[in-house]
C-alpha cells in the first residue's frame, strides 16, 4: 500500500515506521523507493512514532504482525488512543487485522472506544484478514449513494477494487452513514 500511494498519489507524503532492520534491509528486493522528500522509512517502533505525532496525519495505516498476531504495542487501548490523537480532524486510521487472531474482537472494541464508534470492518479479498476503518470525528462515510458514486470514480482512476470495498462497507450493519462535510 505505501508503494502504491507513493506512485499514484503524488501529493501525499508516506512515512513508514518499521521496527525490524532486517525488513528494511529487504527494501530493494521488494522495490521500496529510497527515502526522499515524499517517502521515508524509519527504523523505529510504530507505536512510538504514533505516540509522538499530534493531530498531524490525514491517514494512518496500521499493518504490523509478529507471525499471525498483532504485537501488544500495536494493539493496546493506549496505542489506539494515540492513533486517534495523531490524526487531524476527519483523518482515517486503516488497520489490517487477522480475523483468526483470538483477540480480534478485543482489538475492534478498543478501536471503537478510541474512535467513539466511528468504525467499520471490511473483509479483505483474501478472506484471511479484516480491514478496520476508523475516522476521527463524526460520521464515517458518505451516504450509500455518494459512497458508490465515489468508488466508481476511483475505480476508473486506480487499479483497486473500490466498488468491492464500498459494497462491503454498506453491508456492515454497524457503519455510521452520516454525511461527511
N, C-alpha and C positions, 0 to 999 in steps of 0.2 A: 504494500500500500504506500509506504513512503516514496519508493521509486516512482510509482505511478503519479502521485501528487506532484513530485518534482518535475516530471517530464510533461505533464498535461495541464498543470495549474501554475503558469509562470509567475503569478503574483503572490504565490504562497512561499513561506519560509518553513522548512522542515528541520526539526531538531529531534534527534533520536538519542535517548539515554539508554545505553546498553551496559549492563554491569560486567559482562563476561568479555575480557580482552581476546579470548580465543575466537569468539563470534566475530568481533570487529576485525580480527586478522583475516577472516574469510571474505571481506568486503569485495575484493577484486574478483574472486571466484564467482560471486553472486551479482556482479556488475553493479555494486552500490556506488553511487557517484562519490567523487572525492569531496572533502569539505570545501565549501566556498561560501559566498555571501548568501546563498539561498538554501544550502543543505549542510547540516552539521551532525556528526556522530560524536557523542560524548561518552567517554568511558566512566560511567557512574551509575549508581542505583537510581532507577526511575522514581522510586518513592521520594528520595532526597531531592531530585530535580523538581518534582511536582510541589513538594513542601516549600521550596524557595521561590516559586513563581507566585504572583499575586495579581489576579484579575487581568492577566496579560495574554491569554491564549484564546483563540476562536474555537479551535478543535483540538481535542486531546484523544489520542488513540492509545489504549492500554492493551498490550498484547505480550504478556510475559508469562512464561511457563518454566517449571522445573519438572521435566518429564511430562506427564499429562496433568499436573496440578499447578494451580496458581500459587506463587510464593506468598508467604504470610505478609511480607511487607507491601505486596501489591493487592491485598485483599482485606485489609483491616478496615474498621469503621473510620479510623483517623486518616487512612490513605484516601478513602472515597470522599471524606470531608475536605481534604486538601485538594482533591481533583475539582470539587465544586468551587472552592475558593480561588483556584488558579485560572478559572475560566472568566472571560468577560461576560457581562450580562447577555444572555441569548446564546452563549457558547455551548458546544455539544461535546460530551465525552462518548467515545465509542469503545466498548470493551469487548474483547474476544474471550469467551469463557468456554471451557469444556463442559458439555452438558452431562457427561458421565462423572464429573467430579462430585463426590459425596457432599461437598459443601456448597454446591451450585446455588441452592435456594437461599442459603445464608448470605452469599455474596450479593444476590439480587436484592434481598431485603436491605442490606447495608446501603446499596446504591440508591434504592428507593428512599431510604431515610435521608441520605445526604442531599439528594436532588428533589426532595419534597414531593415525591411521587411522579415526577415528570420523566417516566421511564417506559420504554417498550422493548420487547425482545423479538429478535428475528432469527429464524433457523437458517444457518449457513447452508450454502448449496451442497456442501459435502456431508450435511446432516450430522456431523460429529460435534460441531461447536454451535454455540449460540452467540449472536452479536447483540449486545445491550447498547441501546441508545438512551442517553440521559441528557436533559437540557437544563441549563441554569436559567431560571425564570419561568414565567407562567406559560403553559401550553407547550406541547412538544412539537407538533407538526401542523401543517395547514389542514384545512378540511379535506375530506376524501377526494373530492373532485379536483381541487387545486394540487393535491399531492400526486394524483395520477397524471395530471397535465404536466407538472414539473418533471416527473420521472420520465415521461415520454420524450420531452425535450432533451433531457440529459442523456438519455439512451442514444439519441441521434448524434450527440456530440462526443460521447465517450464509449469505449468498448467495455462497458459494465452493464449488468442486468438490473438497472434501476427500477424497472417496472416490477420485476420479481420482488425486489425489496419493498417497494411501495405496497404491493398486494399483501405481503407478509405483515407489514405494519398495520394495515387496515384490518386484517383478520384477528390481530391481537386485541382481545376484548378490554385489556387494561389501559389501552392508549388514551391519552388526553388529546382530543382532536380540536382544541381551541385554536383559533386562528392566530398565527404569529404575526405580530405587527412589523 
